[in-house]
């Protein structure tokens, strides 16, 4: 079973240059330090660079909770808190298999 998360950040325009290296570091840490983190992709629209979307896949919802409880996530979350105007998290727990 897999568990996917789509996170949308709206970053303050003045903070996007500082936010992106922290986001990349967070993605790398998640993939390297969390065996149950299978995919961690960062997407950005070239027409609106202050909107950043993440696509993350974990083994299950417990693995995602472990991600949220990790020291590296907590440090990232604290470091970027003032940079974010809005954040939305979508949790997806049902994958439709293609025959």
TIRO-2110 file (N, C-alpha, C; in Angstrom, 1 decimal):
// TIRO-2110
0.8, -1.2, 0.0, N, 1, A
0.0, 0.0, 0.0, CA, 1, A
0.9, 1.2, 0.0, C, 1, A
0.5, 2.2, -0.7, N, 2, A
1.2, 3.5, -0.7, CA, 2, A
0.3, 4.6, -0.2, C, 2, A
1.0, 5.7, 0.2, N, 3, A
0.3, 6.9, 0.7, CA, 3, A
1.0, 8.1, 0.0, C, 3, A
0.2, 8.9, -0.6, N, 4, A
0.7, 10.1, -1.4, CA, 4, A
0.3, 11.4, -0.7, C, 4, A
1.1, 12.4, -0.9, N, 5, A
0.8, 13.7, -0.3, CA, 5, A
1.2, 14.7, -1.4, C, 5, A
0.3, 15.6, -1.6, N, 6, A
0.5, 16.8, -2.5, CA, 6, A
0.4, 18.0, -1.6, C, 6, A
1.6, 18.7, -1.5, N, 7, A
1.6, 20.0, -0.7, CA, 7, A
1.8, 21.1, -1.6, C, 7, A
1.0, 22.2, -1.4, N, 8, A
1.1, 23.4, -2.2, CA, 8, A
1.5, 24.5, -1.3, C, 8, A
2.6, 25.1, -1.5, N, 9, A
3.1, 26.3, -0.8, CA, 9, A
2.9, 27.5, -1.6, C, 9, A
2.4, 28.6, -1.0, N, 10, A
2.4, 29.9, -1.6, CA, 10, A
3.4, 30.7, -0.8, C, 10, A
4.6, 30.9, -1.4, N, 11, A
5.7, 31.6, -0.7, CA, 11, A
5.7, 33.1, -1.0, C, 11, A
6.0, 33.9, 0.0, N, 12, A
6.1, 35.3, -0.2, CA, 12, A
7.1, 35.6, -1.3, C, 12, A
6.8, 36.4, -2.2, N, 13, A
7.7, 36.7, -3.4, CA, 13, A
9.1, 37.0, -2.9, C, 13, A
9.2, 37.8, -1.9, N, 14, A
10.6, 38.2, -1.4, CA, 14, A
11.4, 37.1, -0.8, C, 14, A
10.7, 36.0, -0.5, N, 15, A
11.4, 34.9, 0.2, CA, 15, A
11.7, 33.7, -0.7, C, 15, A
11.2, 33.7, -1.9, N, 16, A
11.3, 32.5, -2.8, CA, 16, A
12.8, 32.1, -3.0, C, 16, A
13.7, 33.0, -3.1, N, 17, A
15.1, 32.7, -3.3, CA, 17, A
15.7, 32.0, -2.1, C, 17, A
15.3, 32.4, -0.9, N, 18, A
15.8, 31.7, 0.3, CA, 18, A
15.1, 30.4, 0.5, C, 18, A
13.8, 30.3, 0.1, N, 19, A
13.0, 29.1, 0.4, CA, 19, A
13.5, 27.9, -0.4, C, 19, A
13.8, 28.1, -1.7, N, 20, A
14.1, 27.0, -2.6, CA, 20, A
15.2, 26.1, -2.2, C, 20, A
16.4, 26.7, -1.8, N, 21, A
17.5, 25.8, -1.3, CA, 21, A
17.1, 25.0, -0.1, C, 21, A
16.3, 25.6, 0.8, N, 22, A
15.9, 24.9, 2.0, CA, 22, A
14.9, 23.7, 1.6, C, 22, A
14.1, 24.0, 0.6, N, 23, A
13.1, 23.0, 0.1, CA, 23, A
13.9, 21.8, -0.5, C, 23, A
14.9, 22.1, -1.3, N, 24, A
15.7, 21.1, -2.0, CA, 24, A
16.4, 20.2, -0.9, C, 24, A
17.0, 20.9, 0.1, N, 25, A
17.7, 20.2, 1.2, CA, 25, A
16.7, 19.3, 1.9, C, 25, A
15.5, 19.7, 2.2, N, 26, A
14.5, 18.9, 2.8, CA, 26, A
14.1, 17.7, 2.0, C, 26, A
13.9, 17.9, 0.7, N, 27, A
13.6, 16.8, -0.2, CA, 27, A
14.7, 15.7, -0.1, C, 27, A
16.0, 16.1, -0.2, N, 28, A
17.1, 15.2, -0.2, CA, 28, A
17.2, 14.5, 1.2, C, 28, A
17.0, 15.2, 2.2, N, 29, A
17.0, 14.6, 3.6, CA, 29, A
15.9, 13.6, 3.7, C, 29, A
14.7, 13.9, 3.2, N, 30, A
13.6, 12.9, 3.3, CA, 30, A
13.9, 11.6, 2.5, C, 30, A
14.5, 11.8, 1.3, N, 31, A
14.8, 10.6, 0.5, CA, 31, A
16.0, 9.8, 1.1, C, 31, A
16.9, 10.5, 1.7, N, 32, A
18.1, 9.8, 2.2, CA, 32, A
17.9, 9.2, 3.6, C, 32, A
17.1, 9.9, 4.5, N, 33, A
17.0, 9.5, 5.9, CA, 33, A
15.8, 8.7, 6.2, C, 33, A
14.8, 8.7, 5.3, N, 34, A
13.6, 8.0, 5.5, CA, 34, A
13.4, 6.9, 4.5, C, 34, A
13.7, 5.6, 4.9, N, 35, A
13.5, 4.5, 4.0, CA, 35, A
12.1, 4.3, 3.4, C, 35, A
11.1, 4.8, 4.1, N, 36, A
9.7, 4.6, 3.6, CA, 36, A
9.3, 5.8, 2.8, C, 36, A
10.1, 6.8, 2.5, N, 37, A
9.8, 7.9, 1.6, CA, 37, A
10.3, 7.4, 0.2, C, 37, A
9.4, 7.2, -0.7, N, 38, A
9.8, 6.6, -2.0, CA, 38, A
10.0, 7.7, -3.1, C, 38, A
9.2, 8.7, -3.0, N, 39, A
9.3, 9.8, -4.0, CA, 39, A
9.1, 11.1, -3.2, C, 39, A
9.9, 12.1, -3.6, N, 40, A
9.8, 13.4, -3.1, CA, 40, A
10.2, 14.4, -4.2, C, 40, A
9.2, 14.9, -4.9, N, 41, A
9.4, 15.8, -6.1, CA, 41, A
9.0, 17.2, -5.8, C, 41, A
9.7, 18.1, -6.3, N, 42, A
9.4, 19.5, -6.1, CA, 42, A
9.1, 20.1, -7.5, C, 42, A
7.9, 20.7, -7.6, N, 43, A
7.4, 21.3, -8.8, CA, 43, A
7.2, 22.8, -8.7, C, 43, A
7.5, 23.5, -9.7, N, 44, A
7.4, 25.0, -9.7, CA, 44, A
6.9, 25.4, -11.0, C, 44, A
5.9, 26.3, -11.1, N, 45, A
5.4, 26.8, -12.3, CA, 45, A
6.3, 28.0, -12.7, C, 45, A
6.8, 27.9, -13.9, N, 46, A
7.7, 29.0, -14.4, CA, 46, A
7.0, 30.4, -14.4, C, 46, A
5.7, 30.4, -14.6, N, 47, A
4.9, 31.6, -14.6, CA, 47, A
4.6, 32.2, -13.3, C, 47, A
4.8, 31.3, -12.2, N, 48, A
4.4, 31.7, -10.9, CA, 48, A
5.4, 31.0, -9.9, C, 48, A
6.6, 31.5, -9.8, N, 49, A
7.7, 30.8, -9.1, CA, 49, A
7.4, 30.8, -7.6, C, 49, A
6.5, 31.6, -7.1, N, 50, A
6.2, 31.6, -5.7, CA, 50, A
5.2, 30.5, -5.3, C, 50, A
4.7, 29.8, -6.2, N, 51, A
3.8, 28.6, -5.9, CA, 51, A
4.7, 27.4, -6.2, C, 51, A
4.9, 26.6, -5.1, N, 52, A
5.7, 25.4, -5.1, CA, 52, A
4.8, 24.2, -4.7, C, 52, A
4.9, 23.2, -5.5, N, 53, A
4.1, 22.0, -5.2, CA, 53, A
5.1, 20.8, -4.9, C, 53, A
4.7, 20.0, -3.9, N, 54, A
5.5, 18.8, -3.6, CA, 54, A
4.6, 17.6, -3.9, C, 54, A
5.2, 16.6, -4.5, N, 55, A
4.5, 15.3, -4.7, CA, 55, A
5.4, 14.3, -3.9, C, 55, A
4.8, 13.7, -2.9, N, 56, A
5.6, 12.8, -2.0, CA, 56, A
4.8, 11.4, -1.9, C, 56, A
5.5, 10.3, -1.9, N, 57, A
4.9, 9.0, -1.8, CA, 57, A
5.7, 8.3, -0.7, C, 57, A
4.9, 7.7, 0.2, N, 58, A
5.4, 7.0, 1.4, CA, 58, A
4.8, 5.6, 1.4, C, 58, A
5.4, 4.7, 2.1, N, 59, A
4.9, 3.3, 2.2, CA, 59, A
3.4, 3.3, 2.7, C, 59, A
3.2, 4.1, 3.7, N, 60, A
1.8, 4.2, 4.3, CA, 60, A
1.7, 5.5, 5.1, C, 60, A
0.5, 5.7, 5.7, N, 61, A
0.3, 6.9, 6.4, CA, 61, A
1.2, 7.0, 7.7, C, 61, A
1.5, 5.9, 8.3, N, 62, A
2.4, 5.9, 9.4, CA, 62, A
3.8, 6.5, 9.0, C, 62, A
4.3, 6.1, 7.9, N, 63, A
5.6, 6.6, 7.4, CA, 63, A
5.5, 8.1, 7.2, C, 63, A
4.4, 8.6, 6.7, N, 64, A
4.3, 10.1, 6.5, CA, 64, A
4.3, 10.7, 7.9, C, 64, A
3.6, 10.1, 8.9, N, 65, A
3.6, 10.7, 10.2, CA, 65, A
5.0, 10.7, 10.8, C, 65, A
5.8, 9.7, 10.5, N, 66, A
7.2, 9.6, 10.9, CA, 66, A
8.0, 10.8, 10.3, C, 66, A
7.7, 11.0, 9.0, N, 67, A
8.3, 12.2, 8.3, CA, 67, A
8.0, 13.5, 9.1, C, 67, A
6.8, 13.7, 9.4, N, 68, A
6.4, 14.9, 10.1, CA, 68, A
7.0, 15.0, 11.5, C, 68, A
7.3, 13.9, 12.1, N, 69, A
7.9, 13.8, 13.4, CA, 69, A
9.5, 13.9, 13.4, C, 69, A
10.0, 13.8, 12.2, N, 70, A
11.5, 13.8, 12.1, CA, 70, A
12.1, 15.1, 12.5, C, 70, A
13.3, 15.1, 13.0, N, 71, A
14.1, 16.3, 13.3, CA, 71, A
14.3, 17.2, 12.1, C, 71, A
14.7, 16.6, 11.0, N, 72, A
14.9, 17.4, 9.8, CA, 72, A
13.7, 18.1, 9.3, C, 72, A
12.5, 17.4, 9.4, N, 73, A
11.3, 18.1, 9.0, CA, 73, A
11.0, 19.3, 9.9, C, 73, A
11.1, 19.0, 11.2, N, 74, A
10.8, 20.1, 12.2, CA, 74, A
11.7, 21.3, 12.0, C, 74, A
13.0, 21.0, 11.7, N, 75, A
13.9, 22.1, 11.5, CA, 75, A
13.5, 22.9, 10.2, C, 75, A
13.2, 22.2, 9.1, N, 76, A
12.7, 22.8, 7.9, CA, 76, A
11.5, 23.6, 8.1, C, 76, A
10.5, 23.1, 8.8, N, 77, A
9.2, 23.7, 9.0, CA, 77, A
9.4, 25.0, 9.8, C, 77, A
10.3, 25.0, 10.8, N, 78, A
10.5, 26.2, 11.6, CA, 78, A
11.3, 27.2, 10.8, C, 78, A
12.2, 26.8, 9.9, N, 79, A
13.0, 27.7, 9.1, CA, 79, A
12.2, 28.5, 8.1, C, 79, A
11.2, 27.8, 7.5, N, 80, A
10.4, 28.4, 6.5, CA, 80, A
9.1, 29.0, 6.9, C, 80, A
8.7, 28.9, 8.1, N, 81, A
7.4, 29.3, 8.6, CA, 81, A
7.0, 30.7, 8.2, C, 81, A
8.0, 31.6, 8.4, N, 82, A
7.7, 33.0, 8.1, CA, 82, A
7.7, 33.3, 6.6, C, 82, A
8.2, 32.4, 5.8, N, 83, A
8.3, 32.6, 4.3, CA, 83, A
7.0, 32.2, 3.6, C, 83, A
6.1, 31.5, 4.3, N, 84, A
5.0, 30.9, 3.6, CA, 84, A
3.7, 31.7, 3.9, C, 84, A
3.1, 32.2, 2.8, N, 85, A
1.8, 32.9, 2.9, CA, 85, A
0.7, 31.9, 3.1, C, 85, A
0.8, 30.7, 2.5, N, 86, A
-0.3, 29.7, 2.6, CA, 86, A
0.3, 28.4, 2.3, C, 86, A
-0.3, 27.4, 2.9, N, 87, A
0.1, 26.0, 2.7, CA, 87, A
-1.1, 25.1, 2.7, C, 87, A
-1.2, 24.2, 1.7, N, 88, A
-2.3, 23.3, 1.6, CA, 88, A
-1.8, 21.8, 1.5, C, 88, A
-2.3, 20.9, 2.2, N, 89, A
-1.8, 19.5, 2.2, CA, 89, A
-3.0, 18.6, 1.8, C, 89, A
-2.8, 17.9, 0.7, N, 90, A
-3.7, 16.9, 0.3, CA, 90, A
-3.1, 15.5, 0.6, C, 90, A
-3.9, 14.6, 1.2, N, 91, A
-3.5, 13.3, 1.6, CA, 91, A
-4.3, 12.3, 0.7, C, 91, A
-3.6, 11.4, 0.0, N, 92, A
-4.2, 10.5, -0.9, CA, 92, A
-3.8, 9.1, -0.5, C, 92, A
-4.8, 8.2, -0.2, N, 93, A
-4.5, 6.9, 0.3, CA, 93, A
-5.1, 5.8, -0.6, C, 93, A
-5.6, 6.1, -1.7, N, 94, A
-6.1, 5.1, -2.6, CA, 94, A
-5.5, 5.3, -4.0, C, 94, A
-4.8, 4.3, -4.4, N, 95, A
-4.2, 4.3, -5.7, CA, 95, A
-5.0, 3.4, -6.7, C, 95, A
-5.3, 3.9, -7.8, N, 96, A
-6.1, 3.1, -8.8, CA, 96, A
-5.1, 2.4, -9.7, C, 96, A
-5.1, 1.1, -9.7, N, 97, A
-4.2, 0.4, -10.5, CA, 97, A
-4.7, 0.3, -12.0, C, 97, A
-3.8, 0.4, -12.9, N, 98, A
-4.1, 0.3, -14.3, CA, 98, A
-3.8, -1.1, -14.8, C, 98, A
-4.8, -1.7, -15.4, N, 99, A
-4.6, -3.1, -15.9, CA, 99, A
-3.8, -3.1, -17.1, C, 99, A
END
